[in-house]
């Protein structure tokens, strides 16, 4: 009535109001009475002129009350203000004559307002200046001051709704979306404005980028309000940019709501604005859109955002909610993880810090994910039971200061459910009074004595029955899974003598840092024992046989014991477990005289006259004391610019202190000026500097044949010498008999690290470690400051024993790239170490040339297992990015079933929605929960080294199309031993003409499918018809029909006969335009006989006849939401085409699980044994079938029960159905 009084067209459906008056009859109270009094307001279409006259007569032409006043005046007990938006959205039109806009405009502008009528005038005026006129305005007043008197001033279509109560911005926008009819949705707040070009710019962009979210440039205007007038204080573009940055959006919203637009059909997928958020509801919607759709930015400024400082006449929501920002940011960060980018992670941490919030400890969350599932627990328990329960591990807790609170922290982490490994003995050495021990006690206390601590530990170990033991300090916390993983690995590797794991360390600011260590690294042990010589697990029998800890090294007895193990049997049996075993305080870097003594004592036993040089606290630089001064042949590469080569030679000759070398220059013949200069050098006749003529084969190999030196040094002609002792530092390690290769620390001219060793498998076959770090940086775990072993170093500065170089045949000229890595790996295979010398500093600034794909593949063919498992790195660190970043996908690194009791499946769903869930995610999850498979899901295809590191038995690839994906599949076929399965459940070559996905499909889709299927071993499809349609594309096509996951679809609750008329409905996404066209006339025909309910897509032409429209929800919520529609009858129309003939009966199964009786099209996809009513796609057949069902709702309910029973019996993802899926994914 209120809307009609200002000229809006209205259409009332059902019981629109209830009148609370004890004097009225039941009939008068009902909506039927309202219809009898005001029949002009009821029906599909109404006469706005008549309803306006009636409304003005009833309400008083000169007096207009807001709805809240009407509640009081008329005595209504409830005012269903949302009925208009929910049921009669198409009935609303505009204050002005709708004219050409009534058939559905190009844009719907959702404009929200609350108590700012003066600002609203400007917003509406800016809409009126648009150069593109194909739009409608949906104005939602969130129960603020009346603005109806403003609307007559504008001659464009305005649909107006005043909320019955203030519900917030999200609910207001949702009410507007429910009434929108435009192809595209744009948003406007009442205090902002559009520039005249706004809609025109967006329309042009949509023409070029259909199916995208488009946003434009914006200018921010700072202003204050005085007496309703805007006073501008300044303007600018703080978020100006040229292209969309997805990671940036996942850190902070830099796209104002009045700049972006999206196709209305996207709402069926992403849903409405979240009314539970106190703020940032627009950012939440953007993140949902960005998760599913591409974004395109048009930098042209087309709108203004107006901001006001607090107290300047503003009631801006962001000002009110700022105190809640940290919690809101955390909420959205948790909802939308975004990419695995380290920049994104850092950006989020910095954002939280800027809001005064300490960032959540990412390592704490990471650790919480490293727990076995129930099925994994069962398998681990069975494995350990088969190995005598697992090795008995003793933990010696050293409570040297009697700190009861710290001791209890440690013990709690070892007892009960906090520790998943049960085969333990816990011994506590403490000065406190101790209880009398019992032989059966798992926990025993030992009273400290006056003897050296090492002696007390030796006695405790000797008296214990444990097979392995480790030391911990009071206050250390053991991780929940760490000892369990260690127990399994020790059972699998009985030849080990001692092993160590990773650590998490408590940092001074209270956060956690990760000490993810390399495999056993002799040089890192000697240069940084503070990190490498703590928290080892020792085999008790060997420990006692060697004599235990030596009390003479009271501050370094673990370190000393490890050096004795090395002296005994070398590096054999010293292992590393890539799993954090405990959380400990970060050690303080300090000089430890006992550590210095251990180093010199150990090296003395090995024949060196070594001494530890003064240096950084706790990080030791050792001079090995070699007495010989061997000749070094420096092979200088000359295929470089002449100026660089001259600088290199001059700096080398002038600054190198070690003078027993020869400089060999091999002419490549590729540079005329270099050749001329080399001719002049040769003419000098200096025997110290020799020029080798150009010839066949690699220059380094030709020169090495003529080298006189005992050692070769490969050096880039673009290097420059700055430290006089650089050559001494290289020789310090090269003369050790166990060392084969030594590399130096390469710096750029601007003081950055160019190379500090090579990390294998990082971003390809290899990447320079720490590239780009400042020269003074410590690096991860201080690794830029200490000597250590790497798997490879670069040929820009590589020293090798001449004899070894020649025995191995030198550099491999057959390789197009990575010859230095190849050489180092062959040296390692020959039994030698590669050492990176932190103090052998050389300047080197050359352009890094990336190897092409073929060169990479050539190297993968030769060394892929070694590249993916670099012992100088750690499996918990990512193989992409800068290096030494934590792998964000825990599922790739958390591998508790290391002995592979079940096949390991790496499954790649095509999307996280219906198709991805039904065909990959849910079958995978069900199989893993039953212990039938192990493995993980990954939305993106893995890089070659990531794939090799994971080493799956099976790879499942769903709907992978496009050149980039196909090339990744080519590499999977070439480099992975896994059985490869391609999964598809639609006939992609023949999408329906009206499908919104048709334009997104490659034109050569059949060719793309043929290529993809060439790379796999099996092709799995969802129906026999689909298998027949694809016949000939693959030799092994298997049919596995869709099944419903029980956890989603069993036990759903729904009610029947909940409407005034039978509730008949349809549910589905945005791709069913053609299907719904089949029943459009049916919907119109039966509008007075049923309550139509649509869930998801609802075409504009049938909206006027639909009783309820529900937007799409997340897939996890879909089953319960579908059941809650309480349908008396569900429809499943499909148009006849090859695509639909190949579809599955999934829609029938979903309806059936809800207990809905079903009428469906009589097509192949829906034929079978399910008890549903099948009809021809003819208007009369559909109408008759529907009327038959709604005429006997009892019989319809029984049909729904029969269908549910059939679905539960035969179509659930469990039992034999699940086993069929497992067989389809496994090789025969």
Secondary structure, DSSP 8 states (H G I E B T S, - for coil): -TTGGGT----B-S---EE--TTS-HHHHSHHHHHHH-GGGBSSS--HHHHHHHHHHHH-TT----HHHHHHHHTEEE--TTHHHHH-TTT---SS--GGGGG--SEEEEEEESS-HHHHHHHHHHHHT-S---EEEEEEE-S-S--GGGGGG--S-EEEEE-SS---HHHHHHHHHHH--SSEEEEEETT-EE-TTHHHHHHHHHHHSTTSEEEEEEEEEEEEEETTEEEEEEEE-TT--SS--HHHHTTS--S-GGGEEEEGGGHHHH-S--TT-SS-HHHHHHHHHHHHS-EEEEEEEEEEEEEE-TTSS---HHHHHGGGHHHHHHHHHHH------HHHHHHHHHHHHHTT-----HHHHHHHT----HHHHHHHHHHHHHTTTS--EEEEEEETT--HHHHHHHHHHHSGGG-S---EEEEEEESS------TT-SEEEEE--SS-HHHHHHHHHHH---SEEEEEETT-EE-TTHHHHHHHHHHH-TT-SEEEEEEEEE-TTS-EEEE---S--HHHHHH-HHHHTSSEEEEHHHHHHHT---TTSTTSHHHHHHHHHHHHHTTTTEEEEEEEEEEEE-------HHHHHHHHHHHHHTT---EEES-STT--EEE--------EEEEE---S-HHHHHHHHHHHHHH-S---EEEEEE--SS-HHHHHHHHHHHHT--TTEEEE---SS-HHHHHHHH--SSEEEEE-TTEEE--TTHHHHHHHHHTSTTEEEEEEEEE-TTSBEEESSEEETTTSSEEETTTT-BTT---GGGTTSS-EE-SB--TTEEEEEHHHHHHTTSS-TT-SS-HHHHHHHHHHHTT-EEEEEEEEEEEE--------HHHHHHHHHHHHHHHHT-TTS-TTB-SSSSSS-B-S-HHHH--S-TT-SSEEEEEE-S-SSHHHIIIIIHHHHHHHHTTSEEEEE-SS---HHHHHHH--SEEEEES--SHHHHHHHHHHHHH--SEEEEEE-S-GGG--TT-TTGGGS-TTHHHHHHHHHTT-SEEEES-HHHHHHTTTS-S-EEE----B-HHHHTT----SS-SSSEEEEEEE-TT-HHHHHTTHHHHHHTTTTEEEEEEE---HHHHTT-SEEE----HHHHHHHHHTT--SEEEE----SHHHHT--SHHHHHHHHTT--EEEE-SGGG-SSS--EEE-S-HHHHHHHHHHHHH-HHHHHHHHHHHHHHHHHHSBSSHHHHHHHHHHHS--
